[in-house]
Amino acid sequence: KLAQLTLEQRRKGVVTASSGNHAQGVAFASRMLEIPATIFVPETVSTIKLHRLQEYDVEIIQEGDYDEVEPAAREFSKKRDLVYVSPYNDYDVMAGQGTIAIEVMEILDRFDRIVVPVGGGGLIAGISTAVKAESPSTEVLGVVTPGASTLYHSFRAGKIIEVEEFETIAEAFLGGLEDDSRTFQVIMDSVDDILMVQEDSVKDAMKLLWSEKGQVVEGAGATGVALILEQPQRFHKKRVVAVISGGNISQSQFQDIVRNSLTE
């Protein structure tokens, strides 16, 4: 996305709203291309995510909650005539996220299903487009948690609907969808289903990934594995890819989750 900006747009800079991977991606790309960047994050952003952003030379503005931070960033960019880089509602961003699927298909000759964490939908929109272009029969499944289930309910309704969000271990999913979301139609056209997993299953997945692979994975990033653990019959005798999409979690929070999961 940033590489396609005009010289004038690069000089002015970019704005985004995110507390996780997208924010770090924009920060990294802006440093590589020497483009000024302003990143809006919610006031409740975790310390580890804030610290990782502070490693880059970007302006960080904390504003409201997950639902308020994106409108604030858009208004900021509009007033200053800056390019807003949406974490999901942008075809260039979707295309970039879809390269994950291209890499997977280069490694594996075939797979039957791919399970993708779903927040705003940019990741699964990009992945599903790439997968279906090469293998229409491969099933693409999205996964959410009860506390951040806007796309789950919207997918079933066939239109974007407003769903109340509440605290979830997959905090990266929070934030809802814009009414003009470009990702939604892509998802309706190319995703086979969006499913919901329970919080305890996500914790079990985080524990499993740590104990078996030594990977520290945040809640949102572990939801794909959580779905496999929760619904094993759906994946029986299938070759399955689970996208693990983030490790933005503090050591203390991760240890508490894993420790409690081990004792339950």
N, C-alpha and C positions, 0 to 999 in steps of 0.2 A: 504493500500500500504506500509506504513512505517513499519508496524508490520511484514511484510514478508521479510524485508531486512536481509542480513547476518550480522554477528557481525562486519565484516570488513567494510561493506557498512555503517553500523550505525556509526562506529567510524569516517569514513571520512566525512559523512554528505550528505545532499541532496540539490538540487537546484530546484527552480520553477520560473515561470513567471506568475504573475497574479496581479490584483489590487483589487480584491474583495474577495468573499467567499472562493475561492480555496486557496488564499494566507493565509487567516486567518486559514483555516482548516489545512494547512501544518504547520503553525506556532504553532497551538495548539497541533497537534499530535507530532511534534518534541519536544515540551516542555515536554509532557507527557512521551515520550520514551527516553528523554535525547539524542536527535540526533541533531547535529549542522545543521542549515538550513540557506541557502542564498536565498533571495527572490528578484527577479528583478521586478521592477514596472516602468511604463512609466514616463517620466519627468512631464507629465501633470496630474499625479494621483491626485485625490482630497485630500484636507487636512484631511478630516475625515477618509478616508481609510488609509492614511499614519499614522495618529495618532493611529489608532487601531492596525496596525502592530507593531508600536513602543512599544506597551505594552508587546510584547513578546521579548524574548532574541534571536533574529535572526539578521542576517546581511541583510540590505536592500540596494539595489543598484538601483538607478534611471538611466534609459537608454532609450533614444530615444522616439519614439511614440509607439502606440499599435502594429503596424506591426513590429517594430524593436526589441521590448523587448524580445520576445520569441526566435528568432535566437541568440540574445546576451546571453541569459541564457543557451541555449543549447551548445553554443561554450564554455562558461565558465565551464560548467559541464564536457565537453569532455576533455578540457585541464587539468583539475584537477582530472579526473577519479572519478567524483561524480555521484550519481544517479539523473537523471532528472525526476521530477514528473510532468508530463504534466497535465494541468487542464482539458484536455478532451481526448487526444490521448493515453489512457492507459486503458486496460481492467479492472485492479484492481480498478482504480478510478471510472470507469463507474459502476462497481458492487456496490461500496460504495454509489454512488449517486442513484442507483436503489433501495436502501433500503427505500427511500422516498415512492415509490409505494407500497412496502410491508407494511409499516406502514398505508398507506391510506386504503389498502385492508383489513387490520385487523380491522379498525374502521368502514368502510362502507361495507355493505353486497354486494352492487353492485353500479356501476355508469356507465353511458353511454359513457361519454367522459372525457378525462383529457387534459388540456391545459398547455403547458410547455414552458417557456421562452427559447430561443435558441441563444447561442453565438457560442462557439466552438462545441457544440453538445453533450458533455459528459453527461450532465444532462438528456437530452431527450433520449439518447441512452440507458442509464441505466434504466430509468423509463419505456420506451417502451418495453424493453426486459422482465422486470419483469411483466408488465401488460399483455402482449400478451401470456406469459407462463401460466397465470392463467385464462385469459379471452380474447381469440382471437377476440371476437366481439366488445370489448371495443375500441372506437376510440381514438387514440393518435394524438393530434394536436400540432405542434410547432408554435411559434409566434416570429416574428422579427419586427424591425422598418426599414424604408427606408434607414437610414444611415448606417445600419449594416446588410445587406441582403444577404451576401455571401451564406449561406445555403438555403435561399429561392430560389435563382436563380439556385444554383447547384442542388437542389432537382428536380427542373423542367427540368434541362438539363440532369439529370442522370449521371452527372460527376462533379468533383470539377472544378469550373471556378473562375477566378479572377474577383472580383467586386470592383469598387472604393467605398471606405467608406468615410463618412463625418460626421460632428457633429450630435450627437443624444442624446436625453435625456436618452437613454438606453446605456450609455457609456460602461457598463460591457460587451456588445455584441461585441465591437470592437476588431479587431485583425486578422480576416480572418482565413483560414484553411491551415494546412500543406498538401502538395501534397500526403503524405502517410497516411492521416488521417484514423485511424481505426474506428472512430465514423461514418464516412460517409456511409460505407456499412451497418452498423447496422441500421442506420436511414433509408436507402433505403429499407431495409428488413422489418422493424417493425413499422415505423411511417406512419400514413395515409396521412397526409398533413402538409405542413408548410405554414403559412399564414402571411400576413403583416398587421400591424396596423399603423395608423397615430400618429404623435407626440401628437396632441391635445387629442386623445383618451387616451393615456398614462397619460397625465396630469389629465384628468377627473377621471381616475381610481385611481390615487394617492390621489386626493381630496376625492373620495368616501370612500376609505379605511380608511382615516383619520377621516372623519366626521361620518362614521357609525361604525367603529371598533376601532378607536383610534390608528391605526397602521401607523407608519412612514415607508413607502416603497419606495425604489429607483425606478427609471424609468424602468430598466430592469425587476425588480421583479414584477412590476405592469402590464406587458404586457398581461399576461393571462386574467386578469380582463378586461383590455382594449379591448381585442378581443370580449369578451362577450358583453360589452357595445356597441361596434361598429357594431357587427353582431348578434343582439339578435335573429333573425329568425333562425339562425343556431342551437341555443340551446333551442328553444321553446319546453317545455314539456320534456326536457331531464334532467337527473341527472348529473351534471357537477362538476368536480374538477378543480380548477385553482391553480396551484402551484405558491405561492408567494415566490420568491427566494432571496430576499435581502433587507437590510435596510441601505446600505452604502451610506448615503447622509448627507451632513452637514445641520444643523438646518436652517441656513440662506437660503440656496438654496431651501430646502424643503418649507420653509415659503413663499418664492417668488413664487414658482410654484403654491402652493395652493391658495395664495392670488390672483394671476393673474387669475387663473382658476375660482375663485369665482366671480370676477368682469367682466368676459367676457360674 
